[in-house]
Amino acid sequence: MNKLLTVNCKNMDVKYDIKVNSDFSELSDYLHNLAQNGKYNYAKICIVSDSNVANIYLNGVRDILKAQCHDVYSHIIDAGEASKNFNVLNKLYEELIINHFDRGDLLVALGGGVVGDLTGYCAATYLRGIDYIQVPTSLLSQVDSSIGGKTAIDFLKYKNMVGAFYMPKLVYININTLNTLDNAQFSAGMGEIIKHGLIADRSYYDFIDAQKHEIKSKASNRLIELVYGSCLIKSKVVEKDPKEKGIRAHLNFGHTVGHAIEKLSDYKLLHGQCVSIGIMAAMYISEKLGNISISDVEKAKEMLEYFDLPTTLSGLDIPAEAILDATKSDKKMRSGKIKFVVLKSVGEATVNNEINDSLLLEAINNIIS
């Protein structure tokens, strides 16, 4: 039961497919179609991966791509957020320069969000832009970071502060890569998936709740439905607002507080874990504004915890005031005010520019146990 959807950003004249499959077998065919629709075949391909993913999937993907291109290179970075910086990016630039990559060549991001972000930003900036495709292997990257062309690297201690909007030519998802994903990383992806239901689709949110046992056991058909559902939600948002000037900001639900916690924990927590805690702060504020009920807050908490996600800062000694201060350096600030995403109801989000420090601090204190 494979799925296909197309992202069509008409105002950017950009169109690409998201393929949700259970193996890599059709990757060569898609690459062939890309070349046939373009002006030339790809002369060279560089697969960018990390030290964990490469050990499992690199050889198989490289063999498949060699059916379309004889010159297939690979560039391996250390796994983890610490690799998303200029030093690592510079080494990738150097590899491309040494091997004479030009605008007729292709980058392939094989890995999770760090690999996808780094590769996408490299593609956006190398020779002012070359093609790349996303082959995400983590749940978080499959449903979130691989879609929509937000590419970035971290600058000093600030996450995703240097980046570009640059769309891939294809997102190819093999859901069976989730079978080699550890439980913590799988749970981290569920944080973004539950967020998608909360902000955009009540029926999808209810589907997650109804099928949570099969989802957690990684039943293949359920995972395809799950990943496709999240990709559909995100792609619709991206089509309407590819450069985050309006509705795309709704995808930041839980992220303002979540990013602050991520930074202050020195990235000891995974991104999805921090988003989960941030979701609970945003749910608290949404309830205090009278938009949702206490039972809505409790149900979200139960769902997040069912998928082994944290909903409080238990075990982390981070002062509430420090979290509040860290939110002020968030990219979503406008004219000194936080663009804070809240729920109007379960399944519908909105941006509130009037959340004061007192209410935000109250919400932060509520997630500190």
C-alpha positions as CSV (number, residue, x, y, z in Angstrom):
1,M,0.0,0.0,0.0
2,N,2.2,2.8,-1.3
3,K,1.2,6.4,-1.4
4,L,2.1,9.4,-3.6
5,L,1.3,13.1,-3.2
6,T,2.5,16.2,-5.1
7,V,3.6,19.4,-3.5
8,N,2.7,22.3,-5.9
9,C,3.9,25.7,-4.7
10,K,2.4,27.7,-7.6
11,N,3.7,31.1,-6.4
12,M,7.2,29.8,-6.5
13,D,6.8,27.7,-9.7
14,V,8.0,24.6,-7.8
15,K,6.5,21.2,-7.9
16,Y,7.8,17.9,-6.5
17,D,6.5,14.5,-5.4
18,I,6.5,12.9,-2.0
19,K,6.6,9.1,-2.4
20,V,5.8,6.9,0.7
21,N,7.0,3.4,0.0
22,S,8.1,0.3,1.9
23,D,11.5,0.0,0.2
24,F,14.0,1.8,-2.0
25,S,13.2,-0.1,-5.2
26,E,11.5,2.8,-7.1
27,L,14.2,5.4,-6.3
28,S,16.1,4.7,-9.5
29,D,12.9,5.1,-11.6
30,Y,12.1,8.4,-9.9
31,L,15.6,9.7,-10.6
32,H,15.2,8.7,-14.2
33,N,12.0,10.6,-14.4
34,L,13.6,13.7,-12.9
35,A,16.4,13.6,-15.5
36,Q,13.9,13.0,-18.4
37,N,11.9,16.0,-17.3
38,G,14.9,18.2,-16.9
39,K,17.4,19.5,-19.4
40,Y,20.1,16.9,-18.8
41,N,20.9,13.7,-17.0
42,Y,22.7,14.0,-13.7
43,A,26.4,13.5,-14.4
44,K,27.4,13.1,-10.8
45,I,25.6,12.3,-7.5
46,C,26.8,12.8,-4.0
47,I,25.0,11.0,-1.2
48,V,25.3,12.8,2.1
49,S,24.6,10.6,5.1
50,D,25.6,10.2,8.8
51,S,27.8,7.6,10.5
52,N,24.7,5.7,11.8
53,V,22.6,5.6,8.7
54,A,25.4,5.0,6.3
55,N,26.3,1.8,8.0
56,I,22.8,0.4,7.3
57,Y,21.6,2.0,4.1
58,L,24.4,3.7,2.1
59,N,25.6,0.7,0.1
60,G,22.0,-0.3,-1.0
61,V,21.0,3.2,-2.0
62,R,24.3,3.8,-3.8
63,D,23.8,0.6,-5.8
64,I,20.3,1.7,-6.8
65,L,21.5,5.1,-7.9
66,K,24.3,3.7,-10.0
67,A,21.6,2.4,-12.4
68,Q,21.1,6.0,-13.4
69,C,24.5,7.5,-12.8
70,H,28.0,5.9,-12.8
71,D,29.7,8.6,-10.7
72,V,28.1,8.2,-7.3
73,Y,30.1,9.7,-4.4
74,S,29.3,9.6,-0.7
75,H,30.1,12.0,2.1
76,I,29.6,10.9,5.7
77,I,29.2,13.2,8.6
78,D,29.1,12.4,12.3
79,A,25.6,11.6,13.6
80,G,24.0,14.2,15.8
81,E,23.0,17.9,16.0
82,A,26.7,18.9,16.7
83,S,27.4,18.3,12.9
84,K,25.0,21.0,11.7
85,N,27.5,23.8,11.6
86,F,29.8,25.7,9.2
87,N,32.8,23.5,9.8
88,V,31.0,20.4,8.7
89,L,29.4,22.3,5.8
90,N,32.7,23.6,4.6
91,K,34.0,20.0,4.3
92,L,31.0,19.1,2.2
93,Y,31.6,22.1,0.0
94,E,35.3,21.1,-0.4
95,E,34.4,17.6,-1.4
96,L,32.0,18.9,-4.1
97,I,34.7,21.3,-5.4
98,I,37.4,18.7,-5.5
99,N,35.2,16.3,-7.4
100,H,34.1,19.1,-9.8
101,F,30.4,19.1,-9.0
102,D,28.4,21.6,-11.1
103,R,24.8,22.7,-11.5
104,G,24.0,19.7,-13.5
105,D,24.7,17.4,-10.6
106,L,22.7,16.1,-7.7
107,L,22.9,15.8,-3.9
108,V,21.0,13.1,-2.0
109,A,20.2,13.6,1.7
110,L,20.1,10.1,3.2
111,G,19.4,10.4,6.9
112,G,17.5,12.3,9.5
113,G,16.8,16.0,10.0
114,V,20.5,17.0,10.5
115,V,21.5,15.4,7.2
116,G,18.5,16.8,5.4
117,D,19.0,20.4,6.7
118,L,22.7,20.4,6.1
119,T,22.4,18.9,2.6
120,G,19.5,21.2,1.7
121,Y,21.4,24.3,2.7
122,C,24.5,23.1,0.9
123,A,22.4,22.6,-2.3
124,A,20.8,26.0,-1.9
125,T,24.2,27.8,-1.7
126,Y,26.7,25.7,-3.6
127,L,27.2,27.4,-7.0
128,R,24.0,29.5,-6.1
129,G,21.9,26.3,-6.2
130,I,22.0,22.7,-7.4
131,D,19.4,20.0,-7.3
132,Y,18.9,17.8,-4.3
133,I,16.5,15.1,-3.1
134,Q,15.5,14.1,0.4
135,V,15.6,10.4,1.4
136,P,14.6,10.7,5.1
137,T,15.2,7.8,7.4
138,S,13.8,9.0,10.7
139,L,10.2,9.4,11.5
140,L,10.8,13.1,12.4
141,S,12.4,13.8,9.1
142,Q,9.9,11.9,7.1
143,V,6.9,13.8,8.4
144,D,8.5,17.2,9.0
145,S,12.0,18.4,8.1
146,S,12.2,16.8,4.6
147,I,9.1,18.6,3.4
148,G,8.8,22.2,2.5
149,G,12.4,23.3,1.7
150,K,13.4,24.8,5.0
151,T,17.1,24.3,5.1
152,A,19.5,25.5,7.8
153,I,22.5,25.0,10.0
154,D,23.1,26.1,13.6
155,F,25.2,29.2,14.4
156,L,27.1,29.1,17.6
157,K,24.5,28.1,20.2
158,Y,21.5,29.2,18.1
159,K,19.5,26.5,16.3
160,N,18.7,26.9,12.6
161,M,19.7,30.6,12.5
162,V,21.4,30.5,9.1
163,G,19.4,28.9,6.3
164,A,17.4,29.2,3.1
165,F,14.0,28.2,1.6
166,Y,15.1,25.7,-1.1
167,M,12.8,23.0,-2.3
168,P,13.9,19.4,-3.1
169,K,13.2,17.8,-6.4
170,L,11.8,14.7,-4.6
171,V,11.1,13.3,-1.2
172,Y,11.4,9.6,-1.2
173,I,10.2,7.9,2.0
174,N,10.9,4.2,2.8
175,I,8.9,3.6,6.0
176,N,10.8,0.4,6.7
177,T,13.8,2.4,7.7
178,L,11.8,3.0,10.9
179,N,12.4,-0.6,11.9
180,T,16.0,0.3,12.5
181,L,15.1,3.5,14.4
182,D,15.5,3.3,18.2
183,N,12.4,3.9,20.4
184,A,13.5,7.3,21.5
185,Q,13.8,8.6,17.9
186,F,10.5,7.0,16.9
187,S,8.8,8.7,19.8
188,A,10.4,12.0,18.9
189,G,8.7,11.8,15.5
190,M,5.4,11.2,17.1
191,G,5.7,14.6,18.8
192,E,5.5,16.3,15.4
193,I,2.8,14.0,14.2
194,I,0.5,14.6,17.1
195,K,1.2,18.3,16.6
196,H,0.0,18.1,13.0
197,G,-3.4,16.7,14.2
198,L,-3.7,19.3,16.9
199,I,-3.1,22.2,14.5
200,A,-4.8,21.1,11.3
201,D,-6.9,18.0,11.3
202,R,-9.1,16.7,14.1
203,S,-10.0,13.5,12.2
204,Y,-6.2,12.7,11.8
205,Y,-5.7,13.4,15.5
206,D,-8.5,11.0,16.3
207,F,-7.0,8.4,13.9
208,I,-3.7,8.5,15.8
209,D,-5.6,8.0,19.1
210,A,-7.7,5.1,17.7
211,Q,-4.7,3.3,16.0
212,K,-2.1,4.1,18.6
213,H,-1.4,0.5,19.5
214,E,-0.7,-0.5,15.9
215,I,1.3,2.6,15.3
216,K,3.5,2.0,18.4
217,S,4.1,-1.6,17.3
218,K,5.2,-0.2,13.8
219,A,2.6,-2.1,11.8
220,S,3.6,-1.4,8.2
221,N,0.2,-0.4,6.8
222,R,-0.6,1.9,9.7
223,L,2.8,3.6,9.4
224,I,2.2,4.3,5.7
225,E,-1.2,5.9,6.6
226,L,0.4,7.8,9.5
227,V,3.3,9.2,7.5
228,Y,1.2,10.0,4.5
229,G,-1.4,11.8,6.7
230,S,1.3,14.0,8.2
231,C,2.9,14.7,4.8
232,L,-0.5,15.7,3.4
233,I,-1.1,18.1,6.2
234,K,2.4,19.7,6.0
235,S,2.3,19.8,2.1
236,K,-1.0,21.7,2.1
237,V,0.4,24.3,4.5
238,V,3.6,24.6,2.5
239,E,1.7,25.1,-0.8
240,K,-0.3,28.0,0.7
241,D,2.7,29.6,2.4
242,P,6.1,28.3,1.2
243,K,8.2,31.0,2.9
244,E,6.4,31.2,6.3
245,K,4.8,34.5,5.9
246,G,1.4,33.4,7.1
247,I,-0.3,30.0,7.9
248,R,3.0,28.1,7.8
249,A,3.8,29.6,11.2
250,H,1.1,27.3,12.6
251,L,3.6,24.4,12.2
252,N,5.6,26.1,15.0
253,F,3.0,25.0,17.6
254,G,5.0,23.9,20.6
255,H,8.3,25.1,19.1
256,T,8.8,28.5,20.8
257,V,9.1,26.9,24.3
258,G,10.4,23.7,22.8
259,H,13.4,25.4,21.1
260,A,14.2,27.2,24.3
261,I,14.3,24.0,26.2
262,E,16.3,22.3,23.5
263,K,19.0,25.0,23.7
264,L,19.1,25.2,27.5
265,S,19.3,21.5,27.9
266,D,22.4,21.6,25.6
267,Y,20.6,19.4,23.2
268,K,20.4,16.5,25.7
269,L,16.8,16.1,24.7
270,L,15.7,15.2,21.2
271,H,13.9,17.8,19.2
272,G,10.6,15.9,19.3
273,Q,10.9,15.5,23.0
274,C,11.3,19.3,23.5
275,V,8.4,19.9,21.1
276,S,6.2,17.6,23.2
277,I,7.0,19.7,26.4
278,G,6.4,22.8,24.4
279,I,3.1,21.5,23.2
280,M,1.9,21.2,26.8
281,A,2.9,24.8,27.5
282,A,1.0,25.9,24.3
283,M,-2.0,23.7,25.3
284,Y,-2.0,25.4,28.8
285,I,-2.1,28.8,27.2
286,S,-4.8,27.8,24.7
287,E,-7.0,26.6,27.6
288,K,-6.4,29.7,29.6
289,L,-7.5,31.8,26.6
290,G,-10.8,29.8,26.6
291,N,-10.1,28.1,23.3
292,I,-10.0,24.5,24.4
293,S,-11.1,22.5,27.4
294,I,-9.1,21.0,30.3
295,S,-10.1,17.6,28.9
296,D,-8.5,18.5,25.6
297,V,-5.3,19.3,27.5
298,E,-5.5,16.0,29.4
299,K,-6.1,14.0,26.2
300,A,-3.1,15.5,24.5
301,K,-1.0,14.8,27.6
302,E,-2.1,11.1,27.6
303,M,-1.4,10.7,23.9
304,L,2.1,12.2,24.2
305,E,2.9,10.1,27.2
306,Y,1.6,6.9,25.5
307,F,4.3,7.4,22.9
308,D,6.9,7.8,25.6
309,L,7.3,11.5,25.2
310,P,8.0,13.8,28.1
311,T,5.3,16.4,29.1
312,T,7.2,18.1,31.9
313,L,10.9,19.1,32.6
314,S,11.2,16.4,35.2
315,G,14.9,15.7,35.8
316,L,16.2,18.9,34.2
317,D,17.2,21.8,36.4
318,I,16.2,24.7,34.1
319,P,14.7,27.8,35.7
320,A,11.5,29.1,34.3
321,E,12.9,32.5,33.9
322,A,15.8,31.2,31.8
323,I,13.3,29.5,29.5
324,L,11.3,32.7,29.2
325,D,14.5,34.6,28.3
326,A,15.5,32.0,25.7
327,T,12.1,32.4,23.9
328,K,13.1,36.0,23.2
329,S,15.9,34.9,20.9
330,D,13.5,32.7,18.9
331,K,13.4,33.3,15.1
332,K,9.6,33.8,15.4
333,M,10.0,37.2,17.2
334,R,8.5,40.2,15.4
335,S,9.1,43.7,16.6
336,G,9.9,42.5,20.1
337,K,6.8,40.3,20.3
338,I,6.6,36.5,20.1
339,K,4.5,35.1,17.4
340,F,3.0,32.4,19.7
341,V,1.0,29.6,18.1
342,V,-2.1,28.5,20.1
343,L,-5.1,26.4,19.3
344,K,-8.5,27.9,18.4
345,S,-9.8,24.4,18.8
346,V,-8.5,20.9,18.5
347,G,-7.6,20.7,14.8
348,E,-7.2,24.4,14.2
349,A,-4.4,26.8,15.1
350,T,-3.8,30.5,15.1
351,V,-1.0,33.0,15.8
352,N,-1.4,35.2,18.9
353,N,1.0,38.2,19.1
354,E,-0.3,39.3,22.5
355,I,0.8,36.5,24.9
356,N,2.4,38.4,27.7
357,D,5.4,37.4,29.8
358,S,3.1,36.7,32.8
359,L,1.0,34.1,31.0
360,L,4.0,32.5,29.3
361,L,5.8,32.2,32.6
362,E,2.8,30.7,34.1
363,A,2.7,28.1,31.3
364,I,6.4,27.4,31.7
365,N,6.0,26.9,35.5
366,N,3.2,24.4,34.7
367,I,5.6,22.2,32.8
368,I,8.3,22.2,35.5
369,S,7.8,19.4,37.9
